């Protein structure tokens, strides 16, 4: 038996302001979720899976255009024509949409509906496969109750699959919905838990095949939508043998991928060195991701003698990196942002122990960033300077943010080695 486990389609997810980024491939990203869904359907047909499950968030909130829903209907109809059954649950984004409730979905080859009930957990039996699928759709966007205790008991001598949209015990990156624990899931004695809501692919309790029973898996979303969703995105292809042992394969579906490229500038002397280091790392990233179109955030970091040149010529450095990316990738890579996180590297290893003005200065600079009151006082004293400076120098994100304590703390840490180099001669 083979089946697909997917979740968090977020069909036609909005671009979240991408149009304001220079050179952003907005059209490519705008259609990425549709193309990823098409790849999911093609994979199901090519692998001749017996069924597919989608663990919630088919859409992206209260969508306004019925074309979004109609596109999903057409893809589900393709699976029906191929004789592949589909079982869905509504997640928090689906429950937030009034159109979702109005849209009529196709039915499975046997005539049963694709969507599981939102009123109470239900079981769908596939007798010819010996499979029982248990699940419940969200009735409202804010499902804050643990739904697992109400799930039906496992069907004896069947392969029991639980379908659930949940944050488990909570997540820093996602709202808490249908909270529960792995212990709750194990208590149902199912053979597999297909989870949704967390967009990062996660295998619980451990990776490998076969997994410790029962495997509890987040397949993640099928297409990364922004720089916080990096790496390959897709679904799981599950194969179950006669002994009900589970083999799990990840299959990528994304058509545009996000990545972070961290460039260590330590030991680099000039801007040209930094650009060359980026060029080499970019070539490696392109190979790693099989020449897929990439959106990359470049982070220049580490202590370097090139720090002052880099930070004083940010626009030029950013243009150099973007130009290099275009040439190396034949236009397949877009630089979402270049972050400057380097700091000054001192030539000398002088230490200032004991007494004297330099030692006193070192102690002051060491203590100042951690003294919130002193930083606030410094920010207040800098107001007069801020009023005298041209307004364009004060604009975020690269301006002199003299009224922001966090920015002042970072400047102080950067200022220390520069001052000591100057004062030590």
N, C-alpha and C positions, 0 to 999 in steps of 0.2 A: 504494500500500500504506500502511496506517496501523496503528500499534500503540501500546500504552501501556507506559510504563516506570514502575514503582512499586517501593518498597522499605520495609523497616522499618515494617510494619503495627503490630507490638506490640499485638496484639489483647487487650483487657481488661487493659491495663497498670495496675498498682496505682496508687493515688492518692498514695502517698508522703507520708502524714501530713496530707493536706489537711483532714481532718475537724477538726483542732485549730485551724484558722483560722476566726475568727468570720465567719459569713455566707457561707462558701464554697459555691458551687453544686456540691456533691459529686455529686449525681445526674446533673447535666448532664455533668460531666467524666468520671464513671465510664462513661457510655455513649458517649462521644465517639468512641473508636476504632472501635466497631461502626458508628456512623452514617457515619463517614468511609469505611469499607470499602464500605458500601452505596452511597455516592456514587461510589466508584471503579467499581463494577459497573454502576451506572446510566449513567455516562459512557461506558464501553466499549460498552454496548448502543446508546446514543443516537448515538454517533459511528460505529457499525458498524465497529469496528476489526477487523482480521484476526486479531490475537492480542494477548495481554498477557504481559509478563514481570514477575516480582516477585523482586528481588535480595536475598532473605533476611530473616530475623527476622520471620516471620509472627506469632509468638507472643512472649511475654515471659518466657522462662525456664521453669522447671519448674512450669507451671500445674497447678492441682489439680482444676479443674472441667471435665468433658468437654463441658459446654455451650459453652465457649469454642471448642473444636475443632469441635463440631457447627455452630455459627454460621458458621464459616469454610467448612465443607463445603457448607452451603446456598447460600452466595454463589457458590462455584465452580460449583455445579450450575446456577445461573441462567445463568452464562456458557456452559456446555455447551449448555443448551437454546437459547441464542441463536446457537449455531454458532461461538462464539468460543473459540479455542484458548488455553490458559494454560500457561506454563512457569515453574517455580519452582525456586529453590535454597534449601536450609536454611542459615541463618546461625548465629552462635555461640549465640544465645538458643534457637533451635530444637534445636540439637544437645544443649543442656543438659537438654532435656525428655524424659522416658521416655514420656510420653503421646503426644508428637508422632510417635514411631516406631511406636506401636501404632495410631494413627488411620488408617483407610482413607480415602483421598481419592477423589473421582470421577475418571474418565478423560476425556481429550479426545474430541471428536467422532469422531476417527479411531481411537480405542481405545488410544492411547499414554498413559502416565502423565504427570501434571502435574509431579511432582518428578524432577529430574535426579539421577543417581547420586551417592552419597557415596564410592564406592569409587575412582573415577577420573573425570577429565573425559570428557564424552561430547558427541556432536553430535546434535541433532535437526534433520532436514531437513524443510522444508515445500516440497515440489517444485512445487506449483501456484503458489506465490509466488516461488520461487527464493530462499528464505531458509534459512540454516543457523544454528542457535542452539547455541553452545558454552558449557558450564558445568559446575560441580561443586559439590555440596552439601558442607557441613562434616560430617566424620565425627565430630568431637569438638568440644567447646566451645573448646578452646585450639588452634586451627589456626595455628601460628606459622611454617609453611613457605610460601615463595613458590610458589603453585600454578600461576602463569602459564606457566612453561616446559613444563609437561605438557599444556597445552591443545592440542587438535588444530589442524592447519594449516587455513588458510582454504580453503573449497571454491571452486574456480574458477568464475567467472561467476555466483556466488550473492552475495546480500547477507549478509554474515557478522556476526553479533551475539554479542559476548562477555558472559556473565552472571557476575558475580563479587561476592562479599561480602568487602570488604577495607578496611583502613585506609590503603592505599597506603604512603607513607613514614612514617606515624605521625600522630597527632592528640593535642592537649592534652586534648581532651574525651572521647576514646574509647580503649578498650584496643586494643593492636596485635594485629591478626589478619590472616593471609594477606598479609604485607607484600610490596609490589612497587613498582616505579617506573613513571611514564608511559612511559619508554623500553621497559620490559618489555612493556607493553600494545601499543605501536606495533609492536613486533617481530613480533606475530602477524598483522599486516596485515588486521585485521578492519575492518569499516566502521562499527561502533558498539560502544561498551562501556557496558553498563547496570550501574552500580555500586550497592552498598548498604553499610550499616554507619554511614557518617557521616550524621548527621541534618540537617545544614545543606545546603540545595540548592546544588550547585556544578557549574559547567560548565568543563570543561578541554578544550583549553588556553585558550579565550577564548569570550566570549559573542558572539552574532550568528548569522545564518543566511544562507548555509550556514557551518558551522564549519570550522576547520582540521581536516583529516582525520587520524586518525579522532576524532570527538567522544567524549569520555570524561566521563560525567555521573553525579553523585550526585543522585538525585531527592529525597533527604531523606525524612523520615518523613511520613506522610499526615495526622498529627494531633499538634500540639504537646502535650506532657504536663505541662510545668511551666514556670516563668518563665525557665529557661535555653534554652527552645525557642520563641523569639519569632518573630512574623511569620507570613505565609501559609505553609501546608503543603499538599502535594498530590502530583501526579505530572506526568510529561511525556507529551504527545501528540505522537507522531512521524509525520511524513508523508514518504515516500520516493517521488520521481518516477522516470520511466523512466531518467534519467541517474544514478540512485542518489544524487541530491542530497538532503540531509536537512534538513527544516524542523522546528524544535523549538518547541513551545508549552507553557508551564507552565499547568496547570489546578489551581486550589485545590480541596481536598476537605474541609478542616477545618471543624468546626461550632462550635468554641470556640477563640479565639485569644488568645495571650499577647503583651503589649507592655510596653515600658518608657516611662514618661512623665517626661522630665527637665524640671523647672521651674526656670528661672534666676530666682533671687531678687535678683539685682543690681539696685540702684536702688529696690527695693521697701521700703516703710517699715513696713507693718503686716501683721498676719495676713490681714486682709480683702483686701489687695492680692495676697497670695500665692494665696489661694483663687480670686480672680477670674482671675489668670493661669492657674491650673490649669484653670478652667472653659473658657477659650478654647482651650487646647491639647487638652482632652478632646473638645470639639466637632469639632475637626479630625481627631483620631484616629478618632472614630466614623464620620465621612464617608469617611476613607481606607480603612476596613475594611468598608465597605458595611453598616453597622449589625449586623455579626456580634457575638454575645456575646463580651465581652472580659474577660480577667483582667489587671489592670494593676498594675505596681509603680511607685509615684510616688517620684521622687527629687528632693528639694528641695536645690538646690545653689547655690554661688557666694557671694561676699562680700555681706553685706547688713546694714543697720542693724537689721533685724528679727530678727537671729540670736538674741539673748538671749530675746526674746519667744517665738520659735518653739521653742527647745529647752526652755524652762521650762514650756511649755504643750503638750507633745507630744500628750498624750491628746486635748485639745480640738481641736488642728489636725487630727489624724488623723480624728476624728469629723466635722469640718467637710468634709474632703475626701471622705470616704465618703458623706456625705449629699448633697453636690453631685453626685457621680458617679451616685447613684441617681436624683436628680431630672432631671439632664440627659439620661440614657440611658433613662429609663423602666424602670429596673431591669435593663438589659442589660449593665451594667458592674459588675464586682466588683473592689474594690481589694484586691489580695493583700497589700500592705504599703506603708507610707509610710516612706521612709528620710530621715533628716535629715543632710544633708551640707553644710550652709551653714557659713560662718565669719564672724567679726566683721569689719565694715567700719569702718575708722577715718575720722573726719571730716577730720582733718588729714593733711598729707603730710610731717610732721616727720621729719627724719633725724637720727641721733645718731652723728656721726663724731667722731673724736679721743678725748679722755680725759674722765674724769668718771664718776660712778656710773651715769648712764643709759646711756652708751655701753658701759660694762662689762656692764650688764644685757642690752643688746641682743646683744652678742657671745656672752654665756652662753646666752641663749635660742636663738640661731641655731645654736650648736654642739651643744647638749644632745641634741636628737632623734637626731643621728647618732652619739652616743657611747653605744654599747650598755652599757658598764660603768657609766657615770654614770646611765643610765636604770634599770638593775637596782638600783643603790645607792639611787636615789630611791624605787623601789618598796618596798625593804626599810624605808626610813625611814617610809613611809606606812602600814605595817602597824599601827602603834599607833593612827593615826587611824581606820583601817578597823574596828578592834575596838570603837571608841567610837560608831560610827555605827549607826543602826537597820538591821537585816538587809535590809529591803525596799529600802533605797537602794543596796544592793550587787548586786542581781540583774541579770543580763544580760536583754535586750540593751541596755537604756537606763540601767542603773544606773552607779554609780561603780566601775569595775573597777580599783581601785587596785593590784591585784596583777598586772596584765597590761601588760607594757612597751609593746605596740603602742597600747593605749588611752591610756597616759600620753603617748606621743609626739604623738598627735593633740591631746590637751588642751594640751600645751605650745605647739603651733603656733597654737592658737586663743587661748591665754592672752596671747601676746605683744602683739597689737594692743590688747587690752583694757587691759593693764597700762600700755602707753605712753600711751594716751589719758588714763587716770587720773593718771599721774605727771606728764604734761606740762601738766596743768591745762586 
